[in-house]
Amino acid sequence: MAKDPYSVLGLSPDASNGDIRMAYRRLAKTWHPDRNPGDAKAEEKFKEISNAFALLGDKEKRKAFDRGEIDADGNPIMAGLGGDFAGGAGGGGFEDIFADLFNRQNGGFGGRRAPQRGRDMRFRITIGFIEAAKGATRRVSMPDGRAVDVSIPEGLRHGQSLRLKGKGGAGVNGGPMGDLYVEVEVAAHPYFRLEKGLIHLDVPITLREAVLGETITIPTIHGDVSIKIPKGASSGTSLRVKGKGIYNPKTKQRGDQIAKLHIKLPGQPDPALEAFVAGWRCEEDKDIRQKFQH
């Protein structure tokens, strides 16, 4: 039988919910298996701490424990019937009748309790943008010390949850294990971003590339590709790269990547460029801001 959860967390029964959370965080940080690799004592201690918090951290379970309705393992405590119920000659007494009745229902007085399904558990992990886009496997350490491999499907979106059937809390009396729900947060990428199912990439280009139109190499989540810049491209021009975006589980196809061009002028003044532009005239220049005129 598990130890008293209050004692495990070093608290008294009048501890507040905040006290319980703080005690758990402090102790879990000290005894976590990742910080004590190969230490069986630390693993067992971490398991005790996690089980104690699983009970006391749940308001309803804590109330039930405090009322004596469940034990430190979270199992129901069956109260016995008082008084003597002696049966007549040749027949069973009321105790035997009730015991037989409840044993048949797998919950009898003195009989074996019914199998109970383990509790569902929730876990949150953060993965990289590329991992979410292309799929990956991430190993996580559970509060009870188990290591679980989480398979990240291709095209997973930020905030989605994965259900791992039978990977949650252990069942009681031979009952099945609960499920594990993993909520996934996707970290931002230095230059890729996802908008409405499309991957967007801001691509700096030189003035020469914009004016003359040249072929350049840009990154995608599937590797580098070459794209042709049209002659006379302006900043803000967007080019679509087919099939180099993120997988869509509904359509079973990969989306596209949008490359948005941004003209980058030299960081330092260039006398040759200044002289060229000073002598260059274009009839369209006078109409470039026509939309602002009233």
N, C-alpha and C positions, 0 to 999 in steps of 0.2 A: 504493500500500500504506500502511496506517495506521502511524503512528509507534509506537515502543516504548511500551506502556501505562505501564510504570513511570516512564519519562522524562516522559510527559505529566502524570502525577500528582505528579512531583517526588519519587519514592520509589526506594529500592533494592530489588532482588529479595528481600531478607530482611525486608521490611516485614510487619508483622502485619496480620491482617484488620481490626483496629480502626484501624490507621494508614491503611489504604486507604479506609475509610469516612469518617474525619475529613478526609483530603485531598480526597476527592470533594466533601463538603459545603462545605468552605471555598472550593474553586475554583468549584463550581457557583453558589454564592451571588454570587461576584464577576462571573462571565461569563454569568449567565442573561440570555436575550434580553429579559425583562421589565425588567431593570435597565439594558439597553443597547439601547433601541429604535433600529432602523435601522442598527445597527453590524454590518456583514457580518463583520468580523474577530472580533468577540465571538461572533457566531453560530457561526462555524466553530470557534472555540476551545471553545465550550460543547459542540459536537458531538464534538470530539476527547475531551474530558473524559468525556462520557457513554459513548462507545464504550469508552474505557479502563476505566471502572468496570464496564461490562457484562461485560467479560472477567475482570478481576481480582476483581470482587465475587462472582463465581460460583466456588466452591471447586474444582469439577471442571474448569471451563474453565481456571482459573489453573494447576492441576496439569498439564493437557495442554499449556499454553503453556510452562511451565517445562521440561517434558520435550522440547519442540521438536516436539510432535505437531500443533499448530495455529499459524498465524501471528497477527499482531496484529489481523487482521480476523476471527479466529475460524475461518478456513478450514483444512481438513486439509492437512498437508504430506506429499506423497507421496515416499517415499524411492526413489531409483533403484536398479536392479540393477547390481551390480558385475561386472567381467570383460567379456571380448569374446566374443560369440557370432556368429561369422561363418557365413553360410549357404553351402551348396554352389553349384556353378555352376547358373545358371538358376533358383534358388529363393531365397526370402527367408530371412534369418537369424532367430534366436530373438528378437532385439530387435523385428524387424518383426512377428513372430507375436504377441508379447505386446502390442505397441502396437496392433495391429489388434484384438485381443481386448478390451483395455481401452477403446479408443476406441468400440467398439460398445456398451459398457456406460456410455458417457458419463463415464468416470473414468480414462482411459488415461494412460500415461506420456507426458508432453509434449502430451497431448490436452486438450480442453476439459473442465473438471470438470462434473459433473452439476448441473443447477439445484437449488438448495436453498431451502427455504421459510424465510422470515424468522422470527426468534424472537418468541414471544409477549411482550407487555409488560403490566405491571400498573401501575395508577395509582389513587390514592385522592383523592376530593374530598369536601368538606363543602358541603351545600346547606341552604337554609332549610326549615322545616316546611311552609310554604305551597307552595314549589316542588315538594317531594316529593308533596304532596297533590294539586296541580292540574296538575303537569307543567310542564316548562320546558326550555330549551336552555342549556347551559353550555359555554363555550369554554375549553379547557385547553391549556397549552403543554407539549409533549412534550420529553423530554430531548434529542432530536435537533434541536430548534428548530421543529418543525412545530406548527401550531395545529390542533386537532381539536375539532369541535363535537359535544358529547355530548347526545343527546336524552334527557331525563328523562321516562319515562312517568308518566301520572297514577296515583297510588296507590302509588308506590314506597315500600318500607319500609326502615328503618335497617338497614344491613349487607348489603343486597342488592348483587349485582354485575351489571354490564351488559357484554355482549360486543359489541365492534365489530369485525366481521369485516374483515380486510384493512387494519386501521389500526395494526398493530404494526410490528415491525422490518422493514426492507427485505430482500427476497430476494436471493440470490446467483446470478449467472449466469442471470438471467431467471426465477428462481424466484418464487413468489407471496409476498406480504407476510404476515407473521404477524398474529395477532389482538391486539386491545387489550382488556384486562379492567379495567373501572372499578368499584372498590368505593366505594359511596356511604354516607357518614355523614350522618344527618339531625340538624341542630342543634335543640336544645330551643326551644320557643316560649314567649313570656312568659306566655300564659294558656291556650292549647290544649295538650292532651296526648292521645296515642293509647294506648288500652288495649283489647286484644282486638278490634281492628278498629273500635272506636267512638271518636269524638272526644269528649272530656270537657271541660266548661267550668264552673268555679266562678263562680256568679253572686251577687253581694251584692244584697240587697233590704232595704228599710226595714221597720220594724215596721208602719207603716200598710199597705204593700203586702202584707205577710204576713197581716194581720188582715182587711182588706177585700177583698183579691183585686183585682189591677189588671193591665192589659196593659202590658208593658214591652218594650223593644227590646234585643236581645242580638246579638253578632257571631257569624258562622259563617265558615268558610273560603270560602264562596260569597257573602258579603255579609250585611248586617244583616237580621234577621227579627223579627217581633213574636210574643210568647208570652203566654198568659193565666195568671197566677198564681192558683191556686185559693184561695178564702177559707179562712183558718185554716191556711195553709201553715206548716210547721215547718222549721227549719234541717235540712238533709239530704234534703229532698224533692227527687226527681229528675224532671225533665220531659224527654220524648223529642221531639226535633225531627226529623221524618221526612225522609229524603233529603238532609240537609245535612251528611253526614259524608264520609268518604273513599271513593274508588272501590275496588271489589274486583274485581281482574282475573279471578278465578275465576267469580264470579256475574255479572260485567259490569254491576253495579249499584252505586249509591252507598249507603253505609251511613248511619247516623243519628248525630245529635249528642245527647249527654246534658248537660242543663243542671242542675247541682246547686245548689239554693238555700241561701244562708247569710244569716240575718237579721243586719243590721248596726245596732246601736244608735247613737245620737248620740255623737260623740266627747267632748262636754262634757255635764255634768249638765244635765238639762232639768227645772226645777221643775214645770212643768205636767204633764209625763209622770209624774214622781214622785208628784204629788198624785193623778192619775187612778189609777195602779196601786195606791197605798196604799188607795184606797177601793173597789177592784174585788175581788170575790170570785167564785170559780168552783168548783163542786162537784168538778170533775175534778182540781183542783190537788192534793188530798190523796192521789190515787192515781197521780200522775205517776212516782213512783219505787218503785212497788209491787214491781217485779221484783227489787229489791235486798233485799227482806225474806225472812227465813228462816222 
